């Protein structure tokens, strides 16, 4: 049997170490490449989603703006000169029927975009103007429970108005109280107080006067305070 010298044994160990090192480096490079590919895929997916979402929001905003031209269109008498390029209607019912259809379509098409949700809100308000209170309530109820907090406040206030119109005073007052407990930029406190005054004006003049007085004392020198003063004069509470 051939004798292996210590020197040769050390050479073999050195070669084996080099082989293992080369294998480890190769494996590390392969792992690094796999991680890089995964990171690139994730980054591309995120950028792609952001691009898609931005485009979707842009389209939704444009569609909402177009539908709101109908909602904001003037109602003019026959013979009045229309504004060039703008829709004109001769009856409120005609205008809000067209607005409800246009806004409802935007709400369905862009239901996940903020502009689409706002379209749904204005579609409900259009239904309210048409006297279709139950249909309006059905649209508003889901908005009160979820979504953007400011949109929730708008929907809650409008649903309270609808409940008043439908002869559901308890539900209306509960919604107004929620708005007082959770102030909103879109539905400020004086507007809610004034609405509560209107709510009680026929059934409980004393309670109505209390809310009108609160508007006058807490928010003087405002248009709403002037309206509250007019209401108080009508009630004989000045």
N, C-alpha and C positions, 0 to 999 in steps of 0.2 A: 504493500500500500504506500502511495506517494506521500511524502511528508510535506505539509503546508507550513511554510515558515510564518513567523509572527508578522513579518513585513507584508507578506502576501495577504494574510488574513485582514490586516488593517486596510489594505487596498480594497479588498472586497467589501468591507464594512463601509468604506467611504463611498464606493460606487452605489451601494444599496441606499445609503443616505441621500445621495444625489438623486437617485431614481424616485425615492419617496417624496423628496422635495419638489421635483419636477411634476410629479403626479398631483401633489397638493396644490401647487400653483395653478396647474391646468384646471383642477376641480374648482378652485376659488374663482378663476376667471369665468368659468361656465356659470357658476352661481351668480356672480356679479352681473353677468350679461342677462341672465334670466330676471334678476331683480330690476335691472334697468328697463327691460322690455315691459315688465308689469307696471312700473312707474310711468313710463311713457303712455301706455294704454289708459291708465287712470287719468293722467293729465289731459290727454286728448278727449276722453269721455266727458270730463268736467268742463273743458272749454267748449266742446260741442253742445253740451246741455245749456250752458250759459248763452251761447249764441242763439240756440233754438228758443230759449225762454225770452230773451230780449226781443227777438223778432216777433214772437207770439204776443208779447205785451204791446209792441208797437202796432201790430195789426188790430189788436183788441181796442187800443186807445183810439185809433183812427175810426174804427167801426162805431165806437160809442159816440165820438164827436159828430159823426154823420147822423146817427139816430137822434142825438140831442137837438139837432137843428129842427127836427119835427116837433119835439117836445117843447122847445122854446119859441116856436114859430108864432107870429102874431095872428090873432083872430080879428079879421077886418070886415067891415061892411062891404057889400057889393059896390063896385065902382071905385074903391080905394086903390091907389097905385101900389102894387107889390114891390118889394125890394128885389132888384135883379139877382137871380140865382138863388134866392131863398124861397122855401116853401111858404105858402099862404093858405090859410083856412078861413072859412066864413062861419063856422060853428065850432064851439068847444068840443062837442061830442065827436065831430069828424076828426079834429086834430088829435085828441087823446086816443081815439081808436087806432089811428095810423101810428102814433108814437108807441102804443102798447105792442103792436105787431113788430115794429122795427126793433125796439129795445128788447123784446122777448127773444127775437132771433139772435141778437148779439149775446144775450145771456146764455143761450143754449150753446152757441158756437164756441164761446170763450169762457166757459163756466169756471175754469181754474184760474183765470187771470183776474186781477183786481178790477180792471175796467169791465169785464164781463159781469162780475158781481154787482158793480154799481149799475150796470144796465138792468139787471134783475130788480134792483131796488126801484129805479125809475119806472120800470114796467109795472110794478105794483102800485106806485103812486098814480100812474095813468089809469089803472083799473079803479082806483079810489075815485078819481075825477069822473069816471064813467058810471059811478054808483054801483059797481060790482064789488061790494065790500067783502063778501066771503072769498071771492077769488083773490082779492088783494091780501086778505089775511092769510090765505094759504101760501102765498108767495113770501110774505114777510116773516112768518113764524120760523122757518129754518134759519133765516138770517140773524134772528135774535139769539139763537143758541150757539152759533159758531162763526168763525171767520174773523175778519178785521174788526178790532174793538170799536173804531169810529163808525164803521158800517153797522155794527150791532146797535150802537146808540141811535143812529138814524132810523133803523128798522124798528127799534123798540118804541121810539116816539111816534112813528107813523102808525104802527100797530095799535098804539093807545088811541090815536085819533079814529082809526077804523072801528075799534071796539066801541068808542063813544057813539059813532054813527050807527052801529048795529044794535045799540041798546044794551051794551054789556058794561055797565059802569064799574063794577068791581074789578074786572080784568083791566080796564083802562087805568084806574087809580093805582093798581099794583104796579103797572108798567111805569107810570109817572114817578112813583116813589122810588123805584129802582134807579131811574135817571137822576133823581135828587141825591141818592146815596152814592152814585158813581158819576160825578160830573164829567162832561165831555166837551171837547172843543167844538164839535159839530152841533151839539145840542146843549147850549149853555143853560145854567140854572134859571135865569130870568125868563127864558122862553118856556121852560117847564112850569114855573110858577104861574105864568100867564095862562098857559093851557089848563092848569088845574082850576084857575079862576073861571075860565069859560066852561069847564066841566060842571062846576057847581052853580053856575049863574042862574039856571032855571029851577033847580031842585033845592038849593040851599044858599040863598043870597048872602047870608051872614058869612058863611065859609068862603064863598067867592070873593067877598069884599076883603077878607083877611089876606088872601093870596094877592089880590090886586094892590093892597096897601104895602105888602112886602116887596113887590116889584118897585113901587114908587120910592119906598124908603131906602132900599138897598142898592137900587140902580137908578138914581135920579139923573135928570138931564139926558135921558136916552129916549129914543123913539118909542120903545116899549113902555116906558114909564108914562109917556103922554097917552098912549092907548089905554093903559091901565086907569089913568085918571078919567078918561072918557067913559070907560066901563063903570067906574064908581059913580059918575054923574048919572048914568042911566039907571043905576040901582038906587040912587038917592042916598049914597053913603059918603058924600064929600063933606 
